[in-house]
Amino acid sequence: MELQQRIDADIRSAMLAREKDKLNALRAIKSAILLELTKEGAGAGLDEAVGMKILQKLHKQRQESAAIYSQQGRADLAAEEEAQASVIEAYLPKRMSNAELEEAVVALVAELGVNDMKAMGRVIGEANKRLAGKADGAQIAALVKRLLSGG
């Protein structure tokens, strides 16, 4: 089932079950998807990669908001943001462990035949494409930098 149809179906079930936090998170996802679809030059449907980027962005926003609310002593708002982040996370692919990520990046470096820092951008770009949604871009960049610098 396509992401958009899945979200619509889950919105209906959340409404029937009266799950407020889940419904708010799903409505935020639907809003972001509709905004993306109305952009100039957008096709008729939503590309899966674009959908994953939207979900990752929303998830990261919720996590950052929760952290800020926690720092400010607003546990009620932090809990709401964390609940929404967990709903959004359910639509993302399973995250790779550090060991899995390192294994994938080492294999990619070997495949590309890279051994110096000059090609770091190429490795990071390819890794971000292949591991989209499975690993954080900053985590990938740090790992590539460490591997190519000989550390």
C-alpha positions as a Python dict, from the first residue, in 0.01 Angstrom:
ca = {
    (1, 'M'): (0, 0, 0),
    (2, 'E'): (132, 343, -91),
    (3, 'L'): (229, 576, 194),
    (4, 'Q'): (-50, 823, 123),
    (5, 'Q'): (-323, 557, 129),
    (6, 'R'): (-171, 403, 442),
    (7, 'I'): (-180, 740, 619),
    (8, 'D'): (-542, 801, 515),
    (9, 'A'): (-650, 459, 641),
    (10, 'D'): (-463, 508, 967),
    (11, 'I'): (-621, 852, 1015),
    (12, 'R'): (-966, 694, 988),
    (13, 'S'): (-880, 422, 1238),
    (14, 'A'): (-721, 673, 1479),
    (15, 'M'): (-1034, 889, 1459),
    (16, 'L'): (-1255, 591, 1538),
    (17, 'A'): (-1030, 486, 1825),
    (18, 'R'): (-1009, 848, 1951),
    (19, 'E'): (-628, 839, 1966),
    (20, 'K'): (-546, 1211, 1985),
    (21, 'D'): (-165, 1200, 1969),
    (22, 'K'): (-163, 946, 1687),
    (23, 'L'): (-421, 1147, 1496),
    (24, 'N'): (-220, 1469, 1533),
    (25, 'A'): (96, 1300, 1407),
    (26, 'L'): (-85, 1142, 1112),
    (27, 'R'): (-246, 1473, 1019),
    (28, 'A'): (98, 1638, 1025),
    (29, 'I'): (228, 1369, 790),
    (30, 'K'): (-70, 1409, 557),
    (31, 'S'): (-27, 1786, 558),
    (32, 'A'): (342, 1758, 467),
    (33, 'I'): (262, 1511, 190),
    (34, 'L'): (-10, 1733, 44),
    (35, 'L'): (223, 2032, 61),
    (36, 'E'): (486, 1834, -130),
    (37, 'L'): (231, 1725, -391),
    (38, 'T'): (117, 2083, -454),
    (39, 'K'): (470, 2209, -515),
    (40, 'E'): (535, 2330, -865),
    (41, 'G'): (669, 2052, -1082),
    (42, 'A'): (547, 1774, -853),
    (43, 'G'): (413, 1469, -1033),
    (44, 'A'): (76, 1308, -979),
    (45, 'G'): (201, 1072, -710),
    (46, 'L'): (445, 1074, -423),
    (47, 'D'): (782, 913, -484),
    (48, 'E'): (881, 671, -206),
    (49, 'A'): (1215, 845, -151),
    (50, 'V'): (1043, 1182, -113),
    (51, 'G'): (796, 1027, 130),
    (52, 'M'): (1081, 890, 341),
    (53, 'K'): (1252, 1231, 345),
    (54, 'I'): (928, 1392, 463),
    (55, 'L'): (889, 1134, 739),
    (56, 'Q'): (1251, 1172, 848),
    (57, 'K'): (1216, 1549, 861),
    (58, 'L'): (897, 1531, 1068),
    (59, 'H'): (1049, 1272, 1302),
    (60, 'K'): (1360, 1484, 1356),
    (61, 'Q'): (1148, 1794, 1421),
    (62, 'R'): (947, 1611, 1686),
    (63, 'Q'): (1261, 1481, 1857),
    (64, 'E'): (1422, 1826, 1862),
    (65, 'S'): (1103, 1985, 1995),
    (66, 'A'): (1078, 1724, 2269),
    (67, 'A'): (1437, 1792, 2372),
    (68, 'I'): (1376, 2167, 2387),
    (69, 'Y'): (1057, 2121, 2589),
    (70, 'S'): (1241, 1891, 2830),
    (71, 'Q'): (1517, 2146, 2880),
    (72, 'Q'): (1255, 2410, 2957),
    (73, 'G'): (1082, 2188, 3210),
    (74, 'R'): (768, 2137, 3000),
    (75, 'A'): (726, 1761, 3044),
    (76, 'D'): (366, 1770, 2918),
    (77, 'L'): (464, 1916, 2580),
    (78, 'A'): (774, 1697, 2558),
    (79, 'A'): (563, 1384, 2612),
    (80, 'E'): (324, 1491, 2335),
    (81, 'E'): (610, 1547, 2091),
    (82, 'E'): (770, 1213, 2183),
    (83, 'A'): (438, 1036, 2129),
    (84, 'Q'): (406, 1191, 1784),
    (85, 'A'): (769, 1102, 1703),
    (86, 'S'): (701, 737, 1788),
    (87, 'V'): (395, 734, 1559),
    (88, 'I'): (601, 880, 1273),
    (89, 'E'): (886, 636, 1344),
    (90, 'A'): (649, 346, 1277),
    (91, 'Y'): (638, 449, 909),
    (92, 'L'): (1016, 473, 872),
    (93, 'P'): (1234, 174, 784),
    (94, 'K'): (1415, 7, 1073),
    (95, 'R'): (1729, 200, 1168),
    (96, 'M'): (2064, 29, 1122),
    (97, 'S'): (2278, -46, 1425),
    (98, 'N'): (2622, 114, 1444),
    (99, 'A'): (2785, -218, 1351),
    (100, 'E'): (2555, -268, 1050),
    (101, 'L'): (2616, 89, 937),
    (102, 'E'): (2992, 56, 965),
    (103, 'E'): (2982, -272, 773),
    (104, 'A'): (2777, -113, 493),
    (105, 'V'): (3002, 193, 467),
    (106, 'V'): (3322, -16, 470),
    (107, 'A'): (3177, -227, 187),
    (108, 'L'): (3082, 88, -5),
    (109, 'V'): (3430, 238, 36),
    (110, 'A'): (3581, -86, -94),
    (111, 'E'): (3333, -100, -382),
    (112, 'L'): (3412, 257, -488),
    (113, 'G'): (3787, 197, -447),
    (114, 'V'): (3829, 510, -236),
    (115, 'N'): (4120, 550, 4),
    (116, 'D'): (4165, 923, 63),
    (117, 'M'): (3973, 1221, 196),
    (118, 'K'): (3942, 1379, -151),
    (119, 'A'): (3656, 1143, -240),
    (120, 'M'): (3474, 1181, 91),
    (121, 'G'): (3184, 1372, -69),
    (122, 'R'): (3131, 1102, -330),
    (123, 'V'): (3122, 828, -65),
    (124, 'I'): (2884, 1023, 161),
    (125, 'G'): (2652, 1101, -131),
    (126, 'E'): (2634, 738, -240),
    (127, 'A'): (2591, 616, 119),
    (128, 'N'): (2307, 862, 176),
    (129, 'K'): (2132, 734, -137),
    (130, 'R'): (2171, 367, -49),
    (131, 'L'): (2097, 399, 322),
    (132, 'A'): (1817, 658, 301),
    (133, 'G'): (1591, 626, 600),
    (134, 'K'): (1803, 356, 759),
    (135, 'A'): (2075, 582, 900),
    (136, 'D'): (2119, 947, 990),
    (137, 'G'): (2316, 1158, 741),
    (138, 'A'): (2535, 1310, 1011),
    (139, 'Q'): (2616, 964, 1144),
    (140, 'I'): (2710, 848, 793),
    (141, 'A'): (2930, 1154, 736),
    (142, 'A'): (3114, 1109, 1066),
    (143, 'L'): (3176, 741, 995),
    (144, 'V'): (3304, 807, 640),
    (145, 'K'): (3533, 1079, 769),
    (146, 'R'): (3671, 849, 1039),
    (147, 'L'): (3726, 562, 793),
    (148, 'L'): (3893, 772, 524),
    (149, 'S'): (4117, 961, 766),
    (150, 'G'): (4256, 628, 885),
    (151, 'G'): (4102, 647, 1232),
}
